[in-house]
Amino acid sequence: MGPFDWLPHAPLEPLRLDWLSGVELAVLRLDRIDPLISGNKWFKLTGHLAQAQNARGIISLGGAYSNHLHALAAAGKRFGFPTVGLLRGHPQDTPTVLDLKAFGMHLHWLGYGGYRARHEPAFWLPWREHYPHLHPVPEGGGGLAGASGCGVLVEQARAQLQALGWADYDAWWLAAGTGTTLAGLVLAEAGAHPVYGALAVPDDHGVAQNIGAIVQAGYELLDASRGGFAKVDPVLLDFIDTTQQTCGLPLEPLYTGKALLALKAQVEAGRFTPGTRLIFVHTGGLQGRRGFTG
């Protein structure tokens, strides 16, 4: 496979909302890098693709609305390599799944018990035997390889500071689903700026452990799950709608909406003083909004 030298550019844009109360916020718009291979997923994939030079394609796993599988399948279609998806639950034709099929991804449904076994040491053995020419990628593109691919986001943001009129910034803020992108930012920052992760999933999803296997300091995790993964409520949905109407920033309720709402709570609690400059990473995932009707 590869090499793949496609490196999209994420624009850094100022965000002005009344509740910021003097805190300056810029959004790194990963949702705008590509119509299909959107968000942080390609950056995480680059590290894994670099390890897959002797493979013919990629096999990975996710749910029926997985942003990771969606980006992987789209990349496979565009760049001409086969993809296989191992899915949580039982067969269903969600909008995401229909896209996966249209992109040419071959799907296997694992049920729920089978999917829970994904962290067991022997999980990949039968799949490696069945697909010996495919390179396995962890859920969400995680691990050190996925994190290393996200370091370029720091370079891209810093290159655009002058256009904002910023000499520097104080910290990063982003949603944490597996913690991979957060770990990549921490690695690239090397202690220069802290990274705040708004947990979009409960503690038992192992995000802290995932991050701790890659980095040991330079970040802080805050709960933004609002009761669980994929849990939404009227306050969150109203916040997403109001934000888009106010400034045109599209959000989704699993990750970016929860992360920005958590930042609002921290600003209103006085965590960040006026004049603080924060970079909010829009991690994409807008295709997943099709699973919510409001």
Phi, psi and omega in degrees: 000152170069200002288155180252115182253014177283114179234099183291159181253128179260118179290146176253118188236141175290146178236125182242116178222144185302323185289349179293335172048047177096346173286131180267131185231131173238144184249124173274108193274076176292342177290348184256006186284333184193146181297329184242314179272075194255161171076205183280356189293318180295320181299320177292325181291331185301321179295321179288322179297327178296332179274352188254028185296332181264005180260165178262341182192193186232140170239134182209184184220162181175184181267184185286353175235024188297121173293324180297309180295325180298313179293321180297314180296319179296320178294319178299318179294317184290318187259001171078036173236145182290148179227146176231135179243131174257115191252146176285137175091206186242159187308131176204147182258075172286166176304323178294314181298320177299323176294317180303316179296317181295328179281352177094011178286134176273129189249142171232128178264127187263355191072189180267320178294318179297325180286326179296339181280004187296340180268355180287145186304327185267005186305316188278348186304308181293329180286326175294323178291322181286325181233069186294342183261006179254146180266123180281136178238132182297165176308130178072008183071031188285187179088179182298322180298317178294318180296319183297328179289343182271351182299331181296340179297326177296316178299316183295320179293315182297326181292345183251003183298319183299322179296334177278346187083019179259135171276331181199182176222167185259328184192168173254152174220130179201162174287148176239115178255312169246343182090002185293312180296318177303313180298323178296320177294318180298316178301314183291327180288328179050040176089358183290320180219141178286157179237124178258128179249121176270107185294115179272356181230160179293167181302327186285002177276357172080020181297315181300321179292319178301314181292317182298338177284348183246315180224155183245348182206172177096009182212166175217139178254137177231143182286124175228015189286341179055041173103353178151166178296134180068010175281126177235162180211166183301325180297316180295312182296323177293321178298317179298315181295316181295319179298315181295320178293325185284315187231000177082008181275115178281136179232164173234159191278352182275321188232290188294322178296315179296320183293316181289324177294323176294324177295319178303316180297321180290321177296315181292336177276358179086015181296324181241127184275158176305138183098344175296136180248119183241146172251119177261126180268116172277106189276010177083221178078013184294334178299332182290347178296342180293347178273000182233130179256003176098000000 
